[in-house]
Amino acid sequence: MDSGVSVDQRESAALDLGLFEVQLGYRFKDRTHLENALCHASSANETAGAESNERLEFLGDAVMALVVAHLLYEAHPDWQEGDLSRALQTLVDRPAFAALARRLGLAPHLRLGRTEQQSGGIAKDSILSNAMEAVVGAIYLDGGLDAARGFVQRVYAKFLRESTPRVEGDSKTRFQESIMALRGEFPSYELESDSGVEGDEARFATVARVGGECWGAGSGRTKQAAEFAAAVEGLRRVEEEVGKSG
């Protein structure tokens, strides 16, 4: 095992971590937390006294799930539990964490063991994803939940925005499938009104019809959002109809 590093190596590592803190937008009070978050188990096994990022990964995973769930809950008051759950699953999975790690330039700062380096571990989604979770865990330990929430909210803004159309499309698909099974007809969406006011949260009003009958009504800033709201209401009615027949 390696017994230590030179002064020059320590200074270079400190500079690298400082640059990474700039990329993260968070300055650690205790940089040991960040050092541990970037230490893969393969490196810890080769370095005396080193601690791997596995425990921080466990903590960060829980923190990410809590913070992202809260952000989704606040951002989408019209979403039902199923919509929130599907969005959460999309945002806190391995590909999403790995993509975030790449966007933040995490890979060059990772410490990997020799074998993992030779096998291209620095490019593996699993290693990047786990390290990203560990970094969030490190921020939580260093600055508390408010610091972790601020970090996740800032870096995840793009991912949170992009989750909306995926979930909206899924809700419309589920309504279509449910109403087809119940009534044997496809739903259609009709625009009832447009206030013409840019930025109006209820600018567009839409109804979802099945066989000429209104099954749901909704409004939104965009036509797509209004159709989504109408589909959500339609799904509620389908569930009520199925409950009555059951």
Secondary structure, DSSP 8 states (H G I E B T S, - for coil): -B----HHHHHHHHHHHHHHHHHHT---SSTHHHHHHTB-HHHHTTBTT---SHHHHHHHHHHHHHHHHHHHHHH-TT--HHHHHHHHHHHTSHHHHHHHHHHTT-GGG-B--HHHHHTTGGG-HHHHHHHHHHHHHHHHHHHHHHHHHHHHHHHTHHHHHHHHHHHHHHHHHHHHHHHHHHHS---EEEEEEE---TT-TT-EEEEEEETTEEEEEEEESSHHHHHHHHHHHHHHHHHHHHHHH-
